[in-house]
Amino acid sequence: MKIAYVIINANRHEGTARAVWEVAERFAQEHEVHLWARTAKTISNSRVIWKRVPGPKRPEVADFVSFRWFVDRRLLNDQYDIIHSAGPNTNVANVYTIQTVHPFKMANLNPMRAEATASPLRRMCWRFYDTRVVAAERSAYTARGPSGRRCFLPVSAGTRRELLDAYPATACDDEASNVCVVGNGADLVTFSPGNRDRFRDPVRTELGFNGDDFILMFSGGDWRRKGLDLLFDALTKIDDARVKLLVVGNDRAERDLQSRPAELGMEGRVRFAGFRTDVEKFYAASDLFVFPTSYEAFSLATIEAAASGLPVLMSDVSGADELVGDGTCGAIIRRDPEHIAQMILAFRRDPIRMRAASLAARARVEQQFNWDRIASQTLDVYRSITGDRQSSP
């Protein structure tokens, strides 16, 4: 097959981009795979062919609108068997991976934006961008496109519900059989419990942690949405100086949160590691992954933490039920510092539960959330689309 993937920025570290890249790289071993992207970082030595999309990178709304305009006018000329877009980056795809549904994301972000320090121009750009993305979703997320039936791949059951609620025209029939949950995954070699033997002690020494410290890990940007401030408050409620917090990632818009631990008297119990491409080493140095986020589609960080053998505590967002809903791999937490602290201590005080959850977390990712399985599910969707064409008169 000749396959085109469409994403504005392709790389190996951002969640949506990584999900596209992992599948594209696997298919490039047997198929002709093109990647339509504005930027393509860390993808050297690959069989994937980068088709560079020119245009402005700032502001965000200009980046999105110009990218979409360009690829809509170029993609159909190359006669692809499959055009697969990460979100509504083109109107001519026949497969869409759905990581977020923008009306639901806006409902979550707007209260935080109202409290944020931002210029009137910045707020205007936010509103314009939101308007354009929703319009693009409404146009793209319909059951039929220029080349026939479309399939939609939300990454969790919760995201599927949001998609069908926001855009009923997505469904091709009463059962919405063209809307199939295909989750995110983890690289089982890169993210492995075996990393602990190599990295645990060196990374702890680098960060100034002791060998008997109980390390909570948080990873990602967009800190307020993902609940880092709640995690700081939860730490103040844990009267055990050996319980410490490791923050991996950056958030330029929320740098004031870096001073928050000192204000709470917790400075000695929190380490900021910054953005890291070798994040697997930090999972290896940690004991428990805590993620009190307010909105996700299906966080890659939680899957990678589980693949690394960390029990996961996460709030009740899309993907939580699939990963930790039964309580064997971790637990669902409320976005309440008191409850977060209670659940952290429940695991901290129960080594048997920690060990069982660690083993169960790794096993669940091996069985359900590895990239080879995700690629196989995606290929089944491609074959259903090409099969439809061959059987049509």
N, C-alpha and C positions, 0 to 999 in steps of 0.2 A: 504493500500500500504506500501511497504518497500522503504524508500526514503533515499538517501545519498546526503548530501551537502558537497561541497568541497571548502575550503578557507584556505589560509595559516595561518592566525591569526584571531581567532574569538573573538569578544568582542562587547560591546554595545555602544562604542563611536566613532569608525571610520566609515566613511560613508558606504563603501562597506560592511564591516563586519556587521554593524547594519542592513542593508537591508536584508542580508542573515538570520541573527538571528531572525528578527521579523517574517519572513515567516516560518522559521523552527519551531519556538516555537508554532505558531498557529497550524501547521499540526501535531505536536507531541501529541496534545490532542486526535487525532483519528487514527493516523498512527504510524508505527514504523519508527522513524527518527534517523539516524546516522549523526554525524558531523565529517568529516575527516579534521583535522586541526593540525598544529604544536603546537599552543597555544590556550587555551580557557579560557578567563578571564571573570569574573563576570557572569558566566552562571550556578551558583549553583542553587539547588532547581528546576531543570528543568527535563522534561521527555526526552529531547534530549540526546542521548548516544554519548559521545565523543570518537572517535577513534583516539588516539594520533599518529601523524606522526613524527618519529624521524628524526634527521638530523641537520646540522649546521644552525644557524640563521644569520651569517655574513660570508662573504659579501653577499649583496642582491642577486647577481647572483647565488651564491652557494645555498642559501636558496631556490630560485625559482626552479633551475634545479633539486636539490636533492628531493625536495617535489614532483615535477611532476613525477620523475622517480619512486618513491616509490608507489604513489597512482595508477599510471597506471598499476602496476604489482599486486595490491591487490584488487582493486575495483570490477573487473569482477568476482572474485571468490565468492563474497557474494550474487550474484543473486538479485540485486536490481530491483525494478520496474522502478524507476526513479533515475538517477544520475544527480544532478544539480550542476554546477560549477559556481563560481563567476569569470568570465574571464577564460583564458586558463590554469588553474591550473591542468588540466588533459586532456588527449586526448580521454578518453572513456566516457565522459558524453553524455547524450542525450538532456539536456537542459543547455543553457548557459545564464546567466545574463551578459549583456554588460554594464559596467559602463564607460569604456573608450576604445578607439580604438588606439592602441599604435603608429602607424605611424603619426596620427594627434596629439597625445600628444607630440611626439618627436619634431614635427615641431614647436610646441609652446615652449617647454622647451629648445631646443638647443641654441637659441639666449641668453637666460638668463644664461645657463650654460657657454657659451663663456665668459661672463663677471664676472662669479663667481670666487672666490678665492678657488682653489682646486689643489691638488697635481697631478702630472702625473699619479700616481697609481689610484687615485680616478677617474680621467677622463677615464682611461682605463676600470675600472669597469663599469662606465656608459655605454660605448660603447658596452662592452660584454653583459651587461644586456639587453640593447635595442635589440641587435641582437637576443638573445635567446627568448625574449618575442615575437618579430615579427615572428620568426620561429614557435613558439608554437601556436600563433594565426592562422597563415597560415595553420598549420596542423589540428587544432581543428575546425576551423570555415569553415566546409564543410557541405553540406546539409545532408549527410548520414555518420553515424559512425558505430562502431562495432555492435551495437544493433538496427540499423535501422535509420529511419528518425530522424533528429535533429531539435529542435526548438531553436530560439535565441530571447532573451528578452532584447533589448536595452531599456534604461530607458527614452529616449526622442526621438522625431522625428528627431532631429539633429544627435543624436548618431546612429539612424537607417541609415540615409543617409551616415554617415561616414563608417559604417560597410559594407554596400553594395558597396560603392566606393572602399574601400581598399581590400575587399575580395568578389568578385562577386560569388565565388563558394558557398557562404553561402546560396544563394537562391535555393529553390527546384523547382521553376517554374517562369514564367515571372512576376508574381505579388509578388514574394517572400512571399508567404502566410505563410511560417514557420518563418518569422521574424516579431514578434509582439511587439509593444511598451507596456511595463508594467513599469510604472513609479516608482519613490521612494515615500515614504510616511512619515507621522509623527504620533506619538502617541498622540491622541486627548485629552487624560487625562493629560499626563505629560506636554504637550505644550498647554496651554490654556490661553485666556485673563483673566480668573478668577484668575490667579496667581498674577496679579497686586495688588489686595487687600492685599495679604499676604506678598509679597516680595519687592514691588517697593520701599517703604520708607526705610526699613532696609538695602537693598543692596545699595541704593544711599548713605545712611549714612556711610556704610562700606567703600565705594569707595571715599568718600569726595565730592560727587556731591550734589548740592542743589535741593530742590523740584521743582523749576521753571526752572532748566536747561533742554535744549533740547538735549537728548542723542542719538547720532548715535552709532550703534553697528556694529562691524565687528567680525566674528568668523571663526576660522580655522587656519591651519598651511600653510606652503608653501607660505609665505607672499608676495613675489614679484609676483609670478604667479597670486595670488588672488587680487593683486592691492592695498595692504596696503600703499605702498609708494605713490601711486596716491592719496589716501584718505588723507594722511598727507598734501600733496601739496594743495588739495582742501580746507582743513581746513584753510589754510593761506589766502584764498581768501574770507572767510566769516567773515565780520567785525561785529561779534556778539559774545561777550565773553561767552554768555550762551549756545552757540552751542558747545558741547563737544563730545569726541570720547571715546568709550569703546572698547578695544581690548581683546577678549577672545580667548585663544589658545597660543601655543608656536611654534617657528620655530628655532631650534638650529642652523640651517645653516645660518640664517639671523638675528642673535642677534644684529648686527650693526644697524638694523632698530630701535631698542629700543632707541637709542640715537638721532634718526632723529628729533623727536618733539622738543627736547631742542635746536638743531641746528637751527630750524625754528622759535624759540621763542614761541612754542606752548606747552611747557612742562606742564603748568598748566591746559591745556584743554584736555589732553590725559591720560587715565588710562589703564595700562596693568594688566589684572586680571589673566593671565596665563591659563594653562590648567585646566578645571573644569568639573567634572562629573555632577554637578548640574547646567548645562548651562541654564535650563529653568528659573532660578531665574534672570539671567541677561537679558534675553529677557523681562521679566516682568518689569525690571527697565529702559528699553530703550523706545525710541519713534519711531525710524526709522532704518531699517536694510539696510546697504549700502555694496554692494559686486561688486566692479569693476574688476572681475576676467577676465583672458585672455583665460582660457579653463576650461570647466566643461562638465560632462555628464548630470547631473541634480543634483545640489547641495542640499544635505539634509539640510544644514544650512538654506537655503532660504525657504524651505518648513516648517521647524520648526519655523522659524521667523513668517511666515504667519499664521501658526496654533496658534501662541501666540498673534495674532492680530496686528503684526507690518506691516505697508506698506513696500514693498521691492523695493529698487532701485538696479538693477543688469545690468551688461553689456550684450550685445547681443550674448550669448553663448547658447549651447544646454540646453533646459529647460526654458529659459527666455520667449519664446513665449507662452508656455503653462501656465506659472504662472502669468506673468505680461504683456504679449503682448498686451492685449486690454486696458491697462491703468487704469483698475478699482482697481487693488490690489497694485499698485505702478507704476513703470515706468522703461523702458529700458534706460540705460545711456551709453554714450560713454566713452571710457577709456581716458578721457581728464579732468584734474583737474578743468578747467574752467567750463565745462559742468556739472561735478559732483556737483560743488558748486552751480551752478544755480538751479539744480534740488532739492538739499537739501533745499535751501531757498524757492523754490516754495511750497514745502510741509510745511516748517516751518511757512510760512506766511499765510497759508490757513487751519485753524482748521477744517473747514467743509470738505475739501478734505481729511484731515488726518483721520477724523472719518469715512467717507465713505469707504476709502481704507482699514482701519482696519477691518471693518465689512466684506467687500468683500473678503479680504485675508483669514479670518477665514472660511467663507462660502465655498470658492473654495477648501480649503484643506479638509473640511468635505465631500464635494461632490466627489472630484476626487483623492485626494492624502492621503487617510488614509490606514493604513496597512491591515485592514480587507478587503477592496476592492482589494488591491494589491494581498493578499493571494487568494481571490476568482478568480481573473484573472489568477493567476499562476496555480491554481488547474484545471481550464478549459484546460490549455495547457497540463498538465499531463494526463488528461483524453483523450485528443485527441491522445496522443502518445500510451497509453495503449490500446485505442480502435483500433488504426491502427494494433497493434499486433494481437488482437483477431479476426480481420476481414481478416487477411492475411492467405493464405493457409499454 
